[in-house]
Amino acid sequence: MNRSTALLASNITSDMLVDAGVFISAVSGLIVDDVVAQDDEGGDRPLNSYRIDGLMRGLAFVADVLSERGAWLKQQVEEEEARAALARRKGETTLDSTNIGEQS
């Protein structure tokens, strides 16, 4: 993975993580509001079974996307490590100005 692709991938990943955090916070807030309303006598509950089902499907979707992205990132790191190891065997330097490159 070249440097520009790595930067783009990290930006996409960071944006996705921020969006996932916002969504999970919103779901958490809705569930807390629902529990508080349920504890109040005669309180109107903001969540019914259909809304809860939708929220849970949304959480499942976020979990799937994060899991897929994590697997992709892991694969990218493993491929980069394999390329670096192959280059070291050939006597090339692939990690120019990093701490790892200086230690090799």
Contact map, one row per residue, 1 for C-alpha under 8 A:
11101100000000000000000000000000000000000000000000000000000000000000000000010001000000000000000000000000
11111100000000000000000000000000000000000000000000000000000000000000000000000000000000000000000000000000
11111110000000000000000000000000000000000000000000000000000000000000000000000000000000000000000000000000
01111111000000000000000000000000000000000000000000000000000000000000000000000000000000000000000000000000
11111111100000000000000000000000000000000000000000000000000000000000000000000000000000000000000000000000
11111111110000000000000000000000000000000000000000000000000000000000000000000000000000000000000000000000
00111111111000000000000000000000000000000000000000000000000000000000000000000000000000000000000000000000
00011111111100000000000000000000000000000000000000000000000000000000000000000000000000000000000000000000
00001111111110000000000000000000000000000000000000000000000000000000000000000000000000000000000000000000
00000111111111000000000000000000000000000000000000000000000000000000000000000000000000000000000000000000
00000011111111100000000000000000000000000000000000000000000000000000000000000000000000000000000000000000
00000001111111110000000000000000000000000000000000000000000000000000000000000000000000000000000000000000
00000000111111111000000000000000000000000000000000000000000000000000100000000000000000000000000000000000
00000000011111111100000000000000000000000000000000000000000000000000000000000000000000000000000000000000
00000000001111111110000000000000000000000000000000000000000000000000000000000000000000000000000000000000
00000000000111111111000000000000000000000000000000000000000000000000000000000000000000000000000000000000
00000000000011111111100000000000000000000000000000000000000000000100000000000000000000000000000000000000
00000000000001111111110000000000000000000000000000000000000000000000000000000000000000000000000000000000
00000000000000111111111000000000000000000000000000000000000000000000000000000000000000000000000000000000
00000000000000011111111100000000000000000000000000000000000001000000000000000000000000000000000000000000
00000000000000001111111110000000000000000000000000000000000000000000000000000000000000000000000000000000
00000000000000000111111111000000000000000000000000000000000000000000000000000000000000000000000000000000
00000000000000000011111111100000000000000000000000000000000000000000000000000000000000000000000000000000
00000000000000000001111111110000000000000000000000000000001000000000000000000000000000000000000000000000
00000000000000000000111111111000000000000000000000000000000000000000000000000000000000000000000000000000
00000000000000000000011111111100000000000000000000000000000000000000000000000000000000000000000000000000
00000000000000000000001111111110000000000000000000000010000000000000000000000000000000000000000000000000
00000000000000000000000111111111000000000000000000000000000000000000000000000000000000000000000000000000
00000000000000000000000011111111100000000000000000000000000000000000000000000000000000000000000000000000
00000000000000000000000001111111110000000000011000000000000000000000000000000000000000000000000000000000
00000000000000000000000000111111111000000000001000000000000000000000000000000000000000000000000000000000
00000000000000000000000000011111111100000000000000000000000000000000000000000000000000000000000000000000
00000000000000000000000000001111111110000000010000000000000000000000000000000000000000000000000000000000
00000000000000000000000000000111111111000000111000000000000000000000000000000000000000000000000000000000
00000000000000000000000000000011111111100000000000000000000000000000000000000000000000000000000000000000
00000000000000000000000000000001111111110000000000000000000000000000000000000000000000000000000000000000
00000000000000000000000000000000111111111011110000000000000000000000000000000000000000000000000000000000
00000000000000000000000000000000011111111011100000000000000000000000000000000000000000000000000000000000
00000000000000000000000000000000001111111010000000000000000000000000000000000000000000000000000000000000
00000000000000000000000000000000000111111110000000000000000000000000000000000000000000000000000000000000
00000000000000000000000000000000000011111110000000000000000000000000000000000000000000000000000000000000
00000000000000000000000000000000000000011111000000000000000000000000000000000000000000000000000000000000
00000000000000000000000000000000000011111111100000000000000000000000000000000000000000000000000000000000
00000000000000000000000000000000000011000111110000000000000000000000000000000000000000000000000000000000
00000000000000000000000000000000010011000011111100000000000000000000000000000000000000000000000000000000
00000000000000000000000000000100110010000001111100000000000000000000000000000000000000000000000000000000
00000000000000000000000000000110010000000000111111110000000000000000000000000000000000000000000000000000
00000000000000000000000000000000000000000000111111110000000000000000000000000000000000000000000000000000
00000000000000000000000000000000000000000000001111111000000000000000000000000000000000000000000000000000
00000000000000000000000000000000000000000000001111111100000000000000000000000000000000000000000000000000
00000000000000000000000000000000000000000000001111111110000000000000000000000000000000000000000000000000
00000000000000000000000000000000000000000000001111111111000000000000000000000000000000000000000000000000
00000000000000000000000000000000000000000000000011111111100000000000000000000000000000000000000000000000
00000000000000000000000000000000000000000000000001111111110000000000000000000000000000000000000000000000
00000000000000000000000000100000000000000000000000111111111000000000000000000000000000000000000000000000
00000000000000000000000000000000000000000000000000011111111100000000000000000000000000000000000000000000
00000000000000000000000000000000000000000000000000001111111110000000000000000000000000000000000000000000
00000000000000000000000000000000000000000000000000000111111111000000000000000000000000000000000000000000
00000000000000000000000100000000000000000000000000000011111111100000000000000000000000000000000000000000
00000000000000000000000000000000000000000000000000000001111111110000000000000000000000000000000000000000
00000000000000000000000000000000000000000000000000000000111111111000000000000000000000000000000000000000
00000000000000000001000000000000000000000000000000000000011111111100000000000000000000000000000000000000
00000000000000000000000000000000000000000000000000000000001111111110000000000000000000000000000000000000
00000000000000000000000000000000000000000000000000000000000111111111000000000000000000000000000000000000
00000000000000000000000000000000000000000000000000000000000011111111100000000000000000000000000000000000
00000000000000001000000000000000000000000000000000000000000001111111110000000000000000000000000000000000
00000000000000000000000000000000000000000000000000000000000000111111111000000000000000000000000000000000
00000000000000000000000000000000000000000000000000000000000000011111111100000000000000000000000000000000
00000000000010000000000000000000000000000000000000000000000000001111111110000000000000000000000000000000
00000000000000000000000000000000000000000000000000000000000000000111111111000000000000000000000000000000
00000000000000000000000000000000000000000000000000000000000000000011111111100000000000000000000000000000
00000000000000000000000000000000000000000000000000000000000000000001111111110000000000000000000000000000
00000000000000000000000000000000000000000000000000000000000000000000111111111000000000000000000000000000
00000000000000000000000000000000000000000000000000000000000000000000011111111100000000000000000000000000
00000000000000000000000000000000000000000000000000000000000000000000001111111110000000000000000000000000
10000000000000000000000000000000000000000000000000000000000000000000000111111111000000000000000000000000
00000000000000000000000000000000000000000000000000000000000000000000000011111111100000000000000000000000
00000000000000000000000000000000000000000000000000000000000000000000000001111111110000000000000000000000
00000000000000000000000000000000000000000000000000000000000000000000000000111111111000000000000000000000
10000000000000000000000000000000000000000000000000000000000000000000000000011111111100000000000000000000
00000000000000000000000000000000000000000000000000000000000000000000000000001111111110000000000000000000
00000000000000000000000000000000000000000000000000000000000000000000000000000111111111000000000000000000
00000000000000000000000000000000000000000000000000000000000000000000000000000011111111100000000000000000
00000000000000000000000000000000000000000000000000000000000000000000000000000001111111110000111000000000
00000000000000000000000000000000000000000000000000000000000000000000000000000000111111111000000000000000
00000000000000000000000000000000000000000000000000000000000000000000000000000000011111111100000000000000
00000000000000000000000000000000000000000000000000000000000000000000000000000000001111111111110000000000
00000000000000000000000000000000000000000000000000000000000000000000000000000000000111111111110000000000
00000000000000000000000000000000000000000000000000000000000000000000000000000000000011111111000000000000
00000000000000000000000000000000000000000000000000000000000000000000000000000000000001111111000000000000
00000000000000000000000000000000000000000000000000000000000000000000000000000000000000111111100000000000
00000000000000000000000000000000000000000000000000000000000000000000000000000000000000111111110000000000
00000000000000000000000000000000000000000000000000000000000000000000000000000000000100110011111100001000
00000000000000000000000000000000000000000000000000000000000000000000000000000000000100110001111100001000
00000000000000000000000000000000000000000000000000000000000000000000000000000000000100000000111111011100
00000000000000000000000000000000000000000000000000000000000000000000000000000000000000000000111111001100
00000000000000000000000000000000000000000000000000000000000000000000000000000000000000000000001111101100
00000000000000000000000000000000000000000000000000000000000000000000000000000000000000000000001111111100
00000000000000000000000000000000000000000000000000000000000000000000000000000000000000000000000011111110
00000000000000000000000000000000000000000000000000000000000000000000000000000000000000000000001001111111
00000000000000000000000000000000000000000000000000000000000000000000000000000000000000000000111111111111
00000000000000000000000000000000000000000000000000000000000000000000000000000000000000000000001111111111
00000000000000000000000000000000000000000000000000000000000000000000000000000000000000000000000000111111
00000000000000000000000000000000000000000000000000000000000000000000000000000000000000000000000000011111
